[in-house]
């Protein structure tokens, strides 16, 4: 599926629901005023998201909301420079329940 459209014509939640129902796999690219968001879907489920704005990234949001210490935030930033898989692994190790 290769389609283009405007969210002014269709609600994002409706679009995501439709992609879920179709079990869509691929990349949903959203952009506005030079800001880009990419949602990666596998069989209709969101498995990854990214943004061109660093302040919209998960690590930065968690840091701003006080869910990450400055030390852990530095670890997450370092991991993000190593690639998307690495940052998700690092965030998981920070937040996984202690045994």
CORBEL-V865719 format. One record per helix or strand of 3 or more residues. SS is the DSSP state (~ for helix, > for strand). FROM is the first residue (numbers start at 1). LEN is the number of residues. If there is no record, write none. Layout:
ss->SS from->FROM len->LEN
ss->SS from->FROM len->LEN
This chain:
ss->~ from->12 len->10
ss->> from->26 len->7
ss->> from->35 len->8
ss->> from->45 len->7
ss->~ from->54 len->3
ss->~ from->58 len->7
ss->~ from->70 len->13
ss->~ from->84 len->12
